[in-house]
Structures are given as structure tokens and as C-alpha cells.
Amino acid sequence: MSQLAEPIAALPGLDPATDAPRIAVVVPCHRVREHILGVIEDVPAAVWRIYVVDDACPEQSGRYVESECRDPRVRVLFNEVNLGVGGAVMAGYRSAVADGADVVVKMDGDGQMAGAALPQLVGPILRGDADYTKGNRFYDLAQIGRMPKLRIFGNAMLSFMTKISSGYWDVFDPTNGYTAIHAKVVAKLPLKKISRRYFFETDMLFRLNIIRAVVVDVPMDARYGAETSNLRISKILFDFLFKHVRNTCKRVFYNYFLRDLSLASIELAFGLLFMAVGGAMGLGFWIESFRSGVPTSAGSVMLAALQIIVGIQLLLGFLAYDISAVPRRAVHPLLRDE
């Protein structure tokens, strides 16, 4: 029995010989000619199909695969213009779902992702415990030491921002591109709206939360070789910050005011109101005191401070509710085939 067949065989009432789900792998390609054949060779034999997406690669990775690869599972797709990693993955998703895939795995073409970890990645989806799984390189403290220090710090900051904007407070390592998703969930996502470039993985989490999909982290080792990253923190810092703020506002509005209205909605609204009024009063008292030279009375200071304190308590109550509201029940078993 292959590694990939093991989690399938463990499912109750499922015969892996006749009912094995179709697992597809999508590999976006841009400047990865040196690694791409090794990535394909590393994909477990039980995988049904491999979609290599040439994202207008200047090295013509797609043509290279067509001429050099003999794996019958491989299908090469070509983007006429460079759409970024997100655009390439979306093209692969569409083809995989249209061809009848059940679960779609995304592997980068730079060789950082071990094919041996794929069974653990798809396992929670096949068991009905998750709709989307992603790798997490931070479970094993010994493995973290192998990562570049700057990358560890940047990943920690991005993870914290992603928790806020996506609502998945129990996931980490948001830039990890080793992911798997159920095909029924793909059909429910607005693929045209998902960010096409480096914000892709983070934006996926935001979109998944909107449909209340269950996301599960899967521990895996950090693996770095001779590949170089095109991601530069200085180039994406402010862009990421803006998009995180935008997604946070959208998520809160959708989940707490448009789709539902709960005690948490009231806590958030009044918390922001008390904070704004208290802050405005405090600023007004300070300006008046500065102009007149007369110290603000203790009563006025306490009046402003009390509203800020109450506002903070209400916002903490909302935050506690939001953390507890992480989706726990997978939605793909409830969805009909499109």
C-alpha cells in the first residue's frame, strides 16, 4: 500500500481500490526550470494528476516539462501573461476541478516541499475533519533553527496579522504554500477576487473564513536548498498591511453585522464608540488645558479615562468571542456537487 493510500484505507466504508478519491497536485512555475522535474518526480505515485502551470515563465518551464517529462499524470497549462502565484494556482484549481478532482494540493516548483508529506496534508480532508489544510514549519523547535532568522521574525509578524484579518486564530505560518483543499470548497470560492501575487495564501484564509471552512495546520519540516526567494519584505510590507486592514474590516462586517448580529457585534460597536468618545474628550481637555494654562480637573480626566477603559473591556470581550468562533465543522460534506 502506498503512503497516500494509507489515510484513504483508514476511512470507514471506503474501498481504496474502487473508491479512492482523485488527488490532484498543482505546481505553479516561474523561474523554477532547475527544480521542476525533481518536484514532479517527488510527487507520490498514488496522486491522480499533476498540473504544471507555466506562469509566462521566462525560462519556458512548461515547454521544458513537455519535452523532458514522461510522467503520464502531468498536464501542462500556460498563462499568456504572468499572473503571479495566485493566478497560476487558480488556473490549476479550475482545471483540476473541471476534470473531476476531489482534493487539490498546491506544491511550489522550487523543491522546498517534500512529496512524502502529502499524505499527512490530505488526510484531515479525506477524513472529513477539514476543508483546507496547510503546512506549518513551526511545530518542531529543532526545525525552526534551520530557518533564516529574518524569515522567522517576518513570519511571526505576518502570522499575527493573518490571525486578525482571517479569523483563524489557531493557525500559524501563513506564507507556507504547501496546501490542500477539497474541490467542493474551491467551487464556493470567488477565484477571480483572490489576490494573485504574494498575498495569495493569506487572502485564501480570509475567503475561506467567509464561507466558514475549517482550516487545519499540518506539521512539517522546513526544507531549504539552493533556491532563492523573490519575496522582499521592504516591497510588500505596506501593501500587506493595507490588505490585512481591508480584509479585517470586511470579515468583521460580513460575519458580525451582515450575516449575523450577536452580543459580540454590540460589544464591538459600543467598544469602538466608547474608545472614540473617550479619546476625543481626553484630547479636547488636553488642548483646552494647553491653551489656558489651567490643569484639567481630576473629574474630567477620570470621565475620559473611564470611557476608554470601558471601551477596552468591550473590545476584549469581542476579541474573546472572535477567537472562540473559529470554524470547527467542515463544510464540504454538506455541499452538493456543482
CORQUILIN-V240572 format. One record per residue. N is the residue number from 1. SS is DSSP state (a for helix, b for strand, c for the rest). PSI is psi in whole degrees, -180 to 180 (999 if undefined). Layout:
n: <N,N>
ss: <SS,SS>
psi: <PSI,PSI>
This chain:
n: <1,2,3,4,5,6,7,8,9,10,11,12,13,14,15,16,17,18,19,20,21,22,23,24,25,26,27,28,29,30,31,32,33,34,35,36,37,38,39,40,41,42,43,44,45,46,47,48,49,50,51,52,53,54,55,56,57,58,59,60,61,62,63,64,65,66,67,68,69,70,71,72,73,74,75,76,77,78,79,80,81,82,83,84,85,86,87,88,89,90,91,92,93,94,95,96,97,98,99,100,101,102,103,104,105,106,107,108,109,110,111,112,113,114,115,116,117,118,119,120,121,122,123,124,125,126,127,128,129,130,131,132,133,134,135,136,137,138,139,140,141,142,143,144,145,146,147,148,149,150,151,152,153,154,155,156,157,158,159,160,161,162,163,164,165,166,167,168,169,170,171,172,173,174,175,176,177,178,179,180,181,182,183,184,185,186,187,188,189,190,191,192,193,194,195,196,197,198,199,200,201,202,203,204,205,206,207,208,209,210,211,212,213,214,215,216,217,218,219,220,221,222,223,224,225,226,227,228,229,230,231,232,233,234,235,236,237,238,239,240,241,242,243,244,245,246,247,248,249,250,251,252,253,254,255,256,257,258,259,260,261,262,263,264,265,266,267,268,269,270,271,272,273,274,275,276,277,278,279,280,281,282,283,284,285,286,287,288,289,290,291,292,293,294,295,296,297,298,299,300,301,302,303,304,305,306,307,308,309,310,311,312,313,314,315,316,317,318,319,320,321,322,323,324,325,326,327,328,329,330,331,332,333,334,335,336,337,338>
ss: <c,c,a,a,a,a,a,a,a,c,c,c,c,c,c,c,c,c,c,c,c,c,b,b,b,b,b,b,b,c,c,c,a,a,a,a,a,a,a,a,a,a,c,c,c,c,c,c,b,b,b,b,b,b,b,c,c,c,c,c,a,a,a,a,a,a,a,a,c,c,c,c,c,b,b,b,b,b,b,c,c,c,c,a,a,a,a,a,a,a,a,a,a,a,a,a,a,a,a,c,c,c,b,b,b,b,c,c,c,c,c,c,c,c,a,a,a,a,a,a,a,a,a,a,a,a,c,c,c,c,c,b,b,b,b,b,c,c,c,c,a,a,a,a,c,c,c,c,a,a,a,a,a,a,a,a,a,a,a,a,a,a,a,a,a,a,c,c,c,c,c,c,c,c,c,c,c,c,b,b,b,b,a,a,a,a,c,c,c,c,c,c,c,c,c,c,c,c,c,a,a,a,a,a,a,a,a,a,a,a,c,c,c,c,b,b,b,b,b,c,c,c,c,c,c,c,c,c,c,c,c,c,a,a,a,a,a,a,a,a,a,a,a,a,a,a,a,a,a,a,a,a,a,a,a,a,a,a,c,c,c,c,a,a,a,a,a,a,a,a,a,a,a,a,a,a,a,a,a,a,a,a,a,a,a,a,a,a,a,a,a,a,c,c,c,c,c,a,a,a,a,a,a,a,a,a,a,a,a,a,a,a,a,a,a,a,a,a,a,a,a,a,a,a,c,c,c,c,c,c,c,a,a,a,c,c,c,c>
psi: <133,165,-42,-29,-22,-50,-25,-45,-25,-10,132,134,14,126,109,-20,-31,-28,14,127,153,113,121,149,130,127,102,137,123,111,45,23,-38,-27,-19,-41,-37,-37,-46,-44,-28,-12,130,146,-26,-9,135,-46,149,124,111,117,107,107,65,46,126,-19,1,51,-38,-47,-36,-43,-43,-36,-27,-21,134,10,118,-14,-16,133,129,126,149,126,129,-33,158,121,1,170,-39,-45,-38,-43,-40,-39,-41,-41,-48,-45,-42,-45,-41,-31,-8,19,150,-41,136,124,139,122,137,157,9,3,8,-17,122,128,-27,-21,-7,-41,-40,-29,-42,-17,-53,-32,-44,-31,-6,15,-16,158,-25,133,154,153,152,114,7,10,-44,113,-31,-34,-31,-33,-18,-13,147,139,-40,-36,-37,-47,-47,-40,-38,-43,-44,-36,-42,-44,-36,-37,-43,-47,-31,-26,-1,86,-12,14,157,174,58,-22,0,119,4,101,162,146,145,141,-33,-32,-38,-41,-20,-7,145,81,-32,-20,-15,138,138,-19,-135,-19,4,-54,-39,-42,-33,-43,-41,-47,-37,-37,-35,-34,9,38,150,126,133,133,139,120,138,160,149,132,116,137,-137,-3,154,144,139,-1,125,118,-41,-26,-28,-5,-56,-33,-45,-42,-46,-45,-34,-44,-44,-48,-35,-47,-43,-46,-46,-43,-46,-49,-27,-7,-37,-50,-33,157,120,-178,-35,-36,-43,-42,-43,-48,-49,-32,-47,-38,-49,-41,-43,-46,-45,-43,-42,-41,-45,-42,-40,-43,-40,-43,-42,-41,-38,-40,-42,-22,7,124,143,139,153,-36,-41,-42,-44,-34,-45,-43,-37,-41,-38,-42,-45,-40,-42,-42,-41,-40,-36,-37,-42,-43,-41,-40,-43,-40,-39,-12,13,131,135,-17,120,141,-21,-30,-18,-11,143,154,136,999>
